[in-house]
Structures are given as C-alpha cells and as structure tokens.
Amino acid sequence: MRTARPALTAAVTFTVDLAAVLAAGSLAVWLWSFLKPAVDPSEYLRLWPAALAYLAAYGMFGLYPGSGIGPVEELRRMTLATTLVSLASTAALVLTREAGFSRGVLLGAWILTLFAVPLLRAGARTLLAPCWWWGTPVVVLGAGKAGRAVVQRLKRQPELGLKPAAFFDDDAEKPPVWEGVPLAGPLKAAPEWGRRHKVHYALIAMPSLKRPELLAVLEDCGASFRHVILLPDLFGMASLWVNARDLGGLLGLEVRQNLLSPLNRTLKRTLDVCLALPAALLALPVIGLAAVWIRRVSPGNPFYSQQRGGEAGKTIRVYKLRTMHPDADQILGRYLEEHPEAWLEWQRSCKLRNDPRLLPGIGKLLRRTSLDELPQLWNILKGEMSLVGPRPFPSYHLQRFPAEFQALRARVRPGLTGLWQVTARSDGDLEVQQALDAYYIRNWSLWLDLHILARTLRAVLSARGAY
C-alpha cells in the first residue's frame, strides 16, 4: 500500500532548512563585507557548525517532519528556535573571546534566517505537498459525516502534511471508498492495521460516541498509535490557542480570549504604527501618480470615501483611490436589471467579476493590485483600522450577515488586509467571508497577524481572485 513517507518528508525539509540557513549566513557576511571592505569573509567559514545548531533546535521544537503543525504555530516555533540559537551563538563567541566576528554579521544572519527559513520551507511545501509521499499517513476512526469532513479538509490542505490512509468504522454500510480513502474495516481492526503499515497517527472523528464507547476506543488506540487526536464536536470554537487543563482529574479546555488582553491590544497597535508609518511614506508617490491618472480618465475627486462599520459598532469613514465612475450606483442598478445572472453573483458575494462601474484601465489595475486601498494607511495611523483584521464593510454588506456575527466583528478594529483576503479574496461568498473572519477573531495572535501579512504580498502579486 502506498502511503506518505514521513522520513523522506523530514529529510527534504531538513535539506531545505539547511540551504536557507547557509544562504542567510552567507548573504549576511557578503552584505557586511560590501559595507566594510576590510572584513574577510573566509574568517566566517569557521562558524558553519552554527547551521547544524539551528537544525537541531528546529528538531527539538518538533519541526521535522512537522506534519499537522499549522503555519502560524510553525512560524512561532521557528522564530523562537532561530532566536534562541542566535542568542546562544553570540553568547558563546563572547564567552570564548573569539575576535574578528562582527556584531553586524551576527545580527544580519539572525534577521535573514528569520525570513529565509520560513520562506524557503513554505515554497518547498507548496511545491511538494501534493506529492503522495509528502507528510505523514493517518487513519480516521469514523466514516460518518464528521470523519468525511476531516478527510475533505485534509485533502484540501495538503500543506498540513496529514495524509488520510484509511477509514475505520463499525457500520459496514458506509461507502467502501470516499475521496480515494478506503474503508479498511471495523474500529477494532485499526490498531493492527496501524502497526502493519507503520501508521502512527489516529484521528477520532465520532462526536456521537457515548463516553464508555469513546474511552474503549481511546484505550485500544493508545497501545498502537503514538499520536491519537480526538476531534470533538465544537465547530466555531477557537482552535489555535486552546490549552488542556486538569481540573481535579477532569479534562477542561481553556480558550484564551487573546484580543481581550490589554497587552495584546497594545502589541497589535504597536505593530500597526511601526509598519503603517513607513508604508504610508513609501506609498505617497504611488498614490500621487494614481490620482493623476484617475483625474485624466474621469474628472473629479480621485479619492473616494465611504461610511463603513468599525470597532464597537461605530461608523468610520474609509478612504480609497476612486476606481469607479462618479455615477456608479446608477450604473450598477441598470446593469443588474439588464443582467439577471449578474444579480445572482451580486447576491452571492456583493461583488461582480465584470463590474461595469470600473474606470477603464486604471480602475481594474488598482483593483487587481489592491493599490486602491493604500489611503487606508491613514485610517490605521488614526487608530480606526488595523493592518490585519476583518475588512470594513458598508452597511448593505454587513446587514447580509447574522446579528451574532456582526457583534463578533464589532469586537475588533477592521483591517487593511485579513485572512479572507489572502485565502479567498473576491472568490469567497458570504459564507466563506463569515467563516474566515470568525476564525481570525477567535484565534488572533501576533503570529497569525505576521502570517497574514506575509501571505498578503503573495496574494497581491498573484492577483488571484481580485476584481
């Protein structure tokens, strides 16, 4: 039977990380020697064991093969491991009184490694994750609705590295094969099957099991599977920052409400100001050129503002570069009346792929590159918006969502970019928008913001789903 090969996945990931660490160190030395010609790059060849120290730290943080670790948690572990090794290496050079090594090189190597390793690893994963051998094989206990949903999610996100190898279920009437995953037998057959095929992960997706039955399944699996993951029926709850708590022998799940912490809100605001201020200065020439182009195509104010929903239910005025004709509302009304199929598309997502309101040339360019949003850096500096968060919607869009979701969105500042933008962009319907925004709010962390900001550049450059 052909299953994923975790050892091969670990070897490939190890090699990619080694290449990234060596490239980052070499680039740091080259840049410093360029700034200070007196520096001898060959002196730094003696530091090559530090590359192995980085890889050892990644292994200690569980990053080989790293299957089942989400990108946000992976980024957190990788940043911590890289920083610890960099600090330890610097301390070792100081304590051993090694001379000739510049602090500029050490600082540069640390910063470049923080960027190089995640980027190269993400690129390799994107390229190789669809391969059958990538990742770790898992068995799914339960071939019902919950089990099939788990398999579907893992199939759609091969980057997680958990590759379903077989179902097990006591109901013989379940489909023999679903999404290419066979039903290999009843629940009691799973341990022996796992030992025979060297599968160490079992996912229990049977929320309807009663307590005695569940305990029996856990007891059987515990003797054969190194990792047993129980998937409770808690859809919609936070999933990133949940801790198991022992309450006098009872299992409790602590869900941290990260965005209620004053310290976390201060960190988020600090990140916004530190990044938005230089970005706003760099954006000024782009905004100026775009404004001139807009004026040449369509006389009138090149900027557009609209009242949209903000934090705590307040209304904020959001600024954009104008991408539409001045009489856009009338154009839209006539177009929807004449094109019933467009009305269905508008109802689905409040967007149109072929929007008749867009200005020729500059309108579509700004939309596809998302450069029309640059004036909202001013909203961020004013404290009305954040770099990352749910997008601020106009009232007609907000009213399409349930009241409880509108209340959830009102807990946080709206964002210039968000999880929905980097995942689905304009291709996502209202249901997708709600699911992704709710996930972000319930699972917020500084690591999640950094992950979304990194993905934003790729989403903008690819222009996928933008219109």
N, C-alpha and C positions, 0 to 999 in steps of 0.2 A: 504494500500500500504506500502511495506517495504522500508524505506529509511534510510540513515545514521543518527546516533544519536549524534549530537554534544555535548550534555550534558554528555552522557556516555563517549565519547572520552575525554572530558575535565577532567572528574573525574579520568579516568585511567591515563592520562598524569600527573595530579596533584599528584596522588599517587606515580607514578614512580619518579617524581622530588623530592618529599618529602623523599623517600627512598635514592635517590642519595645524597641529601644534608646531611641527617643524617649519611650516610655511610662515606662521605667525612670528616665531622667533627669528627666522632669517630676515623677514621683512623689517622687524624692529631694529635689528643690527644694521641692515642696509640703510634705512632711513636715518639712523643716528650717525652713521659714518658719512652720509651725504651732508648732514648738518655740521658735523665736526670731522673734517678730513683726517685729523690726527688719530682717530680711532682705528685700530687694527681689527678687522672682522674675524681674522683667523683665531684671535685670542678667545673668542666666544665658543669655539668648537668644543672646548673643554666642558661646556655646560650641557652637552647632549643628554646626560642621564636625567636631567630635569624633565625631558619629554616623557620618559618612562614613568616618572613620578606622577605626572598628570594622568596618564592612562591608568596607573594603579589606583589613583584616587577616584577616577570615574568608575572603575570596577567595584570599589568599596561602596560607592553610592548606588550600586545596582544598575548601572547603565550598560552592562553587557549581558545579554543582548538588548536589554531594555524593553522587552515586549510587555505590552499592557500599561506602560507609563505614558500618560498623555503629554502633549507638547509643553504645556505650562509647567507641570511638575518636572519634566525633563530639563527645561530651562532653569528652574530653580536649583535643582541638584547640580547641574553642570556649572552654574555660576558660583555656587558655594564651593565646589571641589576645585575649580580653577583658582579662585581667590585664596583658598587655604594653601594650595601648593605654591602659589606665587609668594605669599607671605612667608611660608616656611623656607623657600629657596633664598629669599632675600635675607632672612634672619641667619640662615646657615652661612651665607657669604660674609655677613658682618662678623659672626662669632669666630669664623675660621680666619678672619682678617685677610681674605682674598682681595688683592688690589687689582686695579685695572678694569673693573667691571662698572660701567656707568649706571647710575640710578635711572637715567633716561631710557636706557635699553630695557632695563627690568620693568619699568612702568609701561613702556610701549609694548613689550611682549605680553604683559598681563592683559592690557586693553585689547590688543589684536587677537589674543587667544579667546577672550570672551566673545568676540564676534565670529572668528574663523571656525571654531569647532561647531557651534550650533548651525551655522550656515552650510558648511560642507556636509554635516550629518543630515540636515534637512534635505539637501539636494540629492544625496545618495538614497535616502529613504523614499523620496518622491519617485526616483527613477527605478528603484529595485523592489519596492513594496508589492507591486502587482505580481512579481515572480512567485511561483508556487513554493520555492524553498525559503523565502524570506519569513522570518518571525518564528513563532512557537505554536505547535499544534495544541488545540484544546478540545475537550469533549463537552457537550452541552447536555445536561441532565434535564429532560423535559422538552418534548417536541410539540408542545401546545403553542398558544398564541404568544406567551412570554418568551419561550425558547426560540421561536421563529423570529421574533422581533430582535432578539440578541444576535442571532446569526446574520440577519439582514443588516444590522448596524455594523457588525464587524466586517462584513463583506464590502460595505460602502466605505469603510475607513481602514483599508489595509495597512495604513501607516502605524496603527496601534500595534501591529505585529502579532495579534492573536488570530490564528487561522483555524476556524472550526473544522474538525476532522470527522466527527460523528455525533449523532444524537443517541440518547438512550431514554426510553420511555416504556412504562408498563402497558400502555394502550397500544395493542398491535394494530389497531385500525388507523393509526396515524400514517401519513404518507411515507412510503419506503425511502424516498429521496426528496429533499426540499432544498432549493438553491444549490444543488450539487453536493449537499451533505447527506450521507446515508443514515437511515435509522438502523443502528448496529445491534439492537437488542433491548431487553428489559434493563431496569436500573441496576439490578444485582450483577449484571454482566459487565458493567463499566469498569470496576477495579481490575479484573483480569485482562480486559481489553487494553486498558491503560498501561499495565505492566508489559504486556506483549509488544505493544507498539511504542513503548517508551514515551508516553504522553504524561506530562507532569501537572497539567492544569485541568481543573474541572470547574465548570460554571453551572451552578444550580439555579435554574430559572423555572421554579414551580411555586408561584406565590399561593396557590390554593392548598398546598400540603398542610395537614394538621401538624401540631407540634410533635407528637410522638413519631409520626412518619418522617418528618424532617430530621429529627435527631438520629433516627436509624440510618438515613441516607448519609448524613454527615459522618457517622461512625464508620460506615462502610468505606466512604471515600478517603477518610483520614489515614487509612492504612496503605493506600496505594498512590494517592495523588499528593505531590509536595505542596501544591497550591490549590486550595479549594475556595472559590469565591461565591458567596451567596448573594443573589440579586433579589432584594425584597421589592415588594410592590409599593414603591414610594415615588411614583412618577411626579415630576415637577419640583421635587425637593432638591436643595443644594447637593452637589456630588463631589466637588473638588476639596473642600475644607471640612470634611466630616471626620470626627475622631471617635473611636470606640472608648467607652467609659465603663469601668467596673463599679457598679452601684451595689455593694454588698452581695456579690455573686450574680447580680442581674446585669445583662448587657444593655447599655444605653448608648445612643448615638448623639453626640454633641455636634450641633450645627452652628458654626461660628458666623455671626452676622457681621462680616468684616467692614461693611460700609457704615455701620453704626459707631465704629470706634473713632474717637476724635483724632487719634494719632494717624490712623489710616487715611482719614479725610485730609489731614494736613500733608501727608506724604503725596497723596494724589494731586493736591493743589500745587505743591512744590514742583512736581514733575511737569504739570501743565505750564507753569510760568517759565521754568528753566528751558523747556523745549519750544514753547509758543513764541517767546520774545525773539530769539534769533531767527526762528522760522518766519515771523512776521516781517523782519527787516529784509531777509532774503527774498521774500515774496513781493515786496513793493515794486520792483521793476517789472515782474510778470503781470501784476495787477494793472500797472500803468499801461503796458503795451496792449493787454487785452481790452482795457477800457477804450483806448483809441480805436481799436479795430471794431468794437461794438458800435461806437458812435458813427463810424464810416458806413456800417451796414444798416444801422437803424438809428436815426436821430432820436435824441432824448437822453435821459439819465442812464449811464452804463451800469449803474448799480441797482439792485432790487432788494427790497426788504419786505418781510412778511411777519405777522404775528404768529408765534408758534408756542406750543406747550413747553414749559420749563420745569425746574425743580419745585416741589411743594405745590404744584398746581398753578404756579404763577405763569403769566404770559410774558414772553420775551420777544424782542424784535431781532430777527435773524437776518444777517446781511449776506448777499451773494452778488457775483457778477451776473448781469442780466443775460440770459441765454434765449429769451423768448420775445416775440413781438409785443408791443405795448397792449394790444387788444387780445391777449392770449386767452382770456376766459371766453370771449365771444367766439374765437376760432375753435376752441375746444368744444363748446356747445354745438356748433354747427357740424363739426366733424363727427361727433358721437351720434347725432341724429341721422347723418347720412351713411354711417358705417356701423351697423348693429354688432358686427364681430369685434369692433374696437370697444364698444360699450362693455362687452363681456370681459375683455382684457383689463379695462379700467376698473371694473368691479372687483376683479381678482386681486390687483396689486396697487391700484391708484397710479399706475404708470402706463405709458404707451411706448412700444418699441419704435414705431414710426410716428413720432409726435409732430403734428403739423404746426405746433406753436413755436418750434425751434427756429432761431435765426439761421440763415444759410451760412455754411462754412464755420464761423466762429462758435455758433451755438452748439453744434454737435461736437466740435473739438473740445470745448470746455466741459461738456457733459461726460464725454468718454474718458477724459483725463481727470475728472473731478476737480479741475482747477477753478471752477466757478465757486467752490466752497472756500477758497482762500480768505476772503474778507471775514469769515467767521473766526479767524485767529483773534480779531478784535473782541468778539464775544467771549473768547476764552480768557483774554487778558482782563476783561471787565469782571470775570467771575461768574458769568451767566451760563457758560458752557465749559465742557472739559474736552481734552484731546480725545479721550475714549469714553464712549457711553452710548446709550440708545439715541438714535437720530431724533432731533426735534421735529415733530410732525405738525402740520397745520390742523386746525380743529376738525375739518371734514375727514381727515385721515384718522385722527385719534378716535373719533366717535365710532369708527368701524370696529373697535376693539371692545371686549367686555370691560365692565366697570372695574372689576378687581385687577385686571391687567393695567388699566390706566392708573390706578392707585399705586401699583408696583412701580411703574415707570416714574411716577412723581417723586419717588424716594431719592432719585439721583439726578445730577445735572445731565442734560443731554450732551452728546458728543459730536465732535467733528468726524470721527470715524468710529466704527463699532464692529462687534462680532458679525452682525448681519452683513455689513458692507464687505468684509473680507471673505465671507463664506459664500453668500448667495448673490450679493449686490442686487441689481434690479430684477434678477431672475426669481427671487423669492416672493411668494404670495403672502397674504396677511397672516396665515397660519405659521409660515416659516419665520416671518418677522417677529411674531409674538414668542415663538419657542426660543429663538436665538437671543432676543433681548432679555427674556426672563432668565435664561441660563446665565447670561453675563451678570445681571444684577444679583442673583443668588450666589454666584460663585466668584465674586470680584476678589482680585488680589492685584498687587503691583506687578506680579509676574504675568498675570493674564493681560494687563494693560500693555506691558512690554511685548508680549507675544503678538497682540493685535496690531501694535504699531509696526512691528517687523513685517507682518503679513500685508499691511496696508500698501507698502511700496510695491510689492509684487502684484497686488490686485490692481493698482493704478496703472502700472506699466503694461500689464497684460490687457487691460480694458475689458476683461471678460465680464459680461453681464451688465455693462454700463451703457445706459442710453437715456 
